[in-house]
Amino acid sequence: MRTPLVAGNWKMHKTPSEARVWFNEFLDELGPVPSEAEIAILPSFPLLPLAAEELAGSGVAFGAQDVSAHDWGAFTGEVSAYQVADLGAKYAIVGHSERRKYWREDSALVAEKAKRALEAGLVPILCVGEELEVRERGEAIPFVVNQLLDSLAGVEPGDPARLVIAYEPVWAIGTGKTATPGDAEVMAEAIRSALATRYGEGFAEGVRVLYGGSIKPENFAQILAGPNVDGGLVGGASLEVASFVALSRLAVGL
Ligand code: PGA
């Protein structure tokens, strides 16, 4: 019922020419895109037109790593969700922990970004996750649930297919450390039950909850085994064609 999603967050990597090579090699190596899972690439803004061109008709979706909290206007350096959507993008990450940390984006701003994404017709991939000291204090679940609900203030996707949540423990991102499959599942379940309280049981059952943080082909199958974990948001391992093909195949095996 929930189609697994594996989404590659390229962060600030790859030139347009490197991206073109990657898209071609990836589609060649992957072969026909399976219908049992969804694959998406989230490159930086200047690569989005290229993603639209290279992925057209392939069945692989693409999206942005962020969007502005504003729709249009005098906001130098910002990118509108409408601009992203017009290229044929499906997704936009909002609230990634790197944006929360380095640009001090708070959950109220993240909620505005999620609203703009939805208004433009994009599906927000809304990220939440705790710092290590929060986990060590035993407060990871209430922290993440609060962050989630604050980031969803006023956000009304209507249809569960129009919202994706990514649980990414901050201490697991780019560090080689991953949450145990058990911890990822426990958190995904807590997220789903918070969504049930917020939007109703039926809605919560349909929302995809991803795990993210040092996903690799070697650990992905175990993470995906959790019944509430519906895929992965992948950073480092999405940069190499071979590892992202392997992760895409594992998602199909769900
Ligand atoms: P990582 O990044 O896979 O390199 O840990 C994940 C993310 O930040 O989305």
Boltz pocket constraint, residues with backbone or C-beta under 6 A from the ligand:
constraints:
  - pocket:
      binder: B
      contacts: [[A, 9], [A, 168], [A, 172], [A, 173], [A, 174], [A, 175], [A, 212], [A, 213], [A, 214], [A, 215], [A, 233], [A, 234], [A, 235], [A, 236], [A, 237]]
      max_distance: 6.0
